[in-house]
Amino acid sequence: MFSDDLSKVSRVEVATHVLNQALEKLYEHDYTSAQVMVAVARQVLEDLQLDFDHHFQVEARLKQLLKQSSK
């Protein structure tokens, strides 16, 4: 959803901003807009979670390879 150069912190900031906008829409009783904004924020956070999952998988694999090569 986002380019790879957008930092993880920036993604959290984007999600937070979108959720704040959703809250404003809820105060305005614009439930449809709020629902869309929550869905966007959720997608941003799910993409970020996938990045973390991939990072940890790669890290675990590298540790395995290092252990095997040191034997």
C-alpha positions as protocol buffer text, in pm:
chain_id: "A"
residue {
  index: 1
  type: MET
  ca { x: 0 y: 0 z: 0 }
}
residue {
  index: 2
  type: PHE
  ca { x: 288 y: 237 z: 80 }
}
residue {
  index: 3
  type: SER
  ca { x: 624 y: 274 z: -83 }
}
residue {
  index: 4
  type: ASP
  ca { x: 908 y: 94 z: 89 }
}
residue {
  index: 5
  type: ASP
  ca { x: 1083 y: 418 z: 182 }
}
residue {
  index: 6
  type: LEU
  ca { x: 804 y: 525 z: 418 }
}
residue {
  index: 7
  type: SER
  ca { x: 934 y: 446 z: 766 }
}
residue {
  index: 8
  type: LYS
  ca { x: 749 y: 235 z: 1014 }
}
residue {
  index: 9
  type: VAL
  ca { x: 711 y: 536 z: 1243 }
}
residue {
  index: 10
  type: SER
  ca { x: 558 y: 733 z: 957 }
}
residue {
  index: 11
  type: ARG
  ca { x: 309 y: 454 z: 894 }
}
residue {
  index: 12
  type: VAL
  ca { x: 198 y: 462 z: 1257 }
}
residue {
  index: 13
  type: GLU
  ca { x: 167 y: 839 z: 1236 }
}
residue {
  index: 14
  type: VAL
  ca { x: -47 y: 805 z: 922 }
}
residue {
  index: 15
  type: ALA
  ca { x: -271 y: 548 z: 1091 }
}
residue {
  index: 16
  type: THR
  ca { x: -304 y: 768 z: 1399 }
}
residue {
  index: 17
  type: HIS
  ca { x: -393 y: 1070 z: 1187 }
}
residue {
  index: 18
  type: VAL
  ca { x: -655 y: 873 z: 993 }
}
residue {
  index: 19
  type: LEU
  ca { x: -805 y: 740 z: 1317 }
}
residue {
  index: 20
  type: ASN
  ca { x: -825 y: 1095 z: 1454 }
}
residue {
  index: 21
  type: GLN
  ca { x: -1010 y: 1195 z: 1139 }
}
residue {
  index: 22
  type: ALA
  ca { x: -1243 y: 898 z: 1187 }
}
residue {
  index: 23
  type: LEU
  ca { x: -1313 y: 1017 z: 1541 }
}
residue {
  index: 24
  type: GLU
  ca { x: -1404 y: 1361 z: 1407 }
}
residue {
  index: 25
  type: LYS
  ca { x: -1640 y: 1199 z: 1157 }
}
residue {
  index: 26
  type: LEU
  ca { x: -1802 y: 1003 z: 1439 }
}
residue {
  index: 27
  type: TYR
  ca { x: -1862 y: 1327 z: 1630 }
}
residue {
  index: 28
  type: GLU
  ca { x: -2025 y: 1461 z: 1312 }
}
residue {
  index: 29
  type: HIS
  ca { x: -2237 y: 1143 z: 1287 }
}
residue {
  index: 30
  type: ASP
  ca { x: -2081 y: 1066 z: 949 }
}
residue {
  index: 31
  type: TYR
  ca { x: -2055 y: 694 z: 1017 }
}
residue {
  index: 32
  type: THR
  ca { x: -1983 y: 589 z: 660 }
}
residue {
  index: 33
  type: SER
  ca { x: -1678 y: 815 z: 635 }
}
residue {
  index: 34
  type: ALA
  ca { x: -1560 y: 704 z: 978 }
}
residue {
  index: 35
  type: GLN
  ca { x: -1592 y: 339 z: 876 }
}
residue {
  index: 36
  type: VAL
  ca { x: -1387 y: 398 z: 562 }
}
residue {
  index: 37
  type: MET
  ca { x: -1118 y: 579 z: 758 }
}
residue {
  index: 38
  type: VAL
  ca { x: -1097 y: 301 z: 1014 }
}
residue {
  index: 39
  type: ALA
  ca { x: -1060 y: 50 z: 730 }
}
residue {
  index: 40
  type: VAL
  ca { x: -775 y: 256 z: 581 }
}
residue {
  index: 41
  type: ALA
  ca { x: -597 y: 280 z: 916 }
}
residue {
  index: 42
  type: ARG
  ca { x: -644 y: -92 z: 970 }
}
residue {
  index: 43
  type: GLN
  ca { x: -489 y: -168 z: 631 }
}
residue {
  index: 44
  type: VAL
  ca { x: -190 y: 53 z: 710 }
}
residue {
  index: 45
  type: LEU
  ca { x: -138 y: -127 z: 1041 }
}
residue {
  index: 46
  type: GLU
  ca { x: -186 y: -472 z: 888 }
}
residue {
  index: 47
  type: ASP
  ca { x: 75 y: -390 z: 622 }
}
residue {
  index: 48
  type: LEU
  ca { x: 310 y: -275 z: 896 }
}
residue {
  index: 49
  type: GLN
  ca { x: 250 y: -596 z: 1090 }
}
residue {
  index: 50
  type: LEU
  ca { x: 336 y: -797 z: 778 }
}
residue {
  index: 51
  type: ASP
  ca { x: 660 y: -602 z: 746 }
}
residue {
  index: 52
  type: PHE
  ca { x: 746 y: -684 z: 1107 }
}
residue {
  index: 53
  type: ASP
  ca { x: 657 y: -1051 z: 1055 }
}
residue {
  index: 54
  type: HIS
  ca { x: 881 y: -1071 z: 748 }
}
residue {
  index: 55
  type: HIS
  ca { x: 1162 y: -896 z: 932 }
}
residue {
  index: 56
  type: PHE
  ca { x: 1145 y: -1140 z: 1222 }
}
residue {
  index: 57
  type: GLN
  ca { x: 1131 y: -1439 z: 986 }
}
residue {
  index: 58
  type: VAL
  ca { x: 1441 y: -1318 z: 803 }
}
residue {
  index: 59
  type: GLU
  ca { x: 1617 y: -1249 z: 1131 }
}
residue {
  index: 60
  type: ALA
  ca { x: 1535 y: -1598 z: 1262 }
}
residue {
  index: 61
  type: ARG
  ca { x: 1658 y: -1756 z: 939 }
}
residue {
  index: 62
  type: LEU
  ca { x: 1982 y: -1560 z: 949 }
}
residue {
  index: 63
  type: LYS
  ca { x: 2041 y: -1670 z: 1308 }
}
residue {
  index: 64
  type: GLN
  ca { x: 1985 y: -2032 z: 1200 }
}
residue {
  index: 65
  type: LEU
  ca { x: 2231 y: -1995 z: 915 }
}
residue {
  index: 66
  type: LEU
  ca { x: 2491 y: -1836 z: 1141 }
}
residue {
  index: 67
  type: LYS
  ca { x: 2457 y: -2120 z: 1392 }
}
residue {
  index: 68
  type: GLN
  ca { x: 2493 y: -2379 z: 1116 }
}
residue {
  index: 69
  type: SER
  ca { x: 2796 y: -2211 z: 966 }
}
residue {
  index: 70
  type: SER
  ca { x: 2973 y: -2184 z: 1302 }
}
residue {
  index: 71
  type: LYS
  ca { x: 2953 y: -2561 z: 1362 }
}
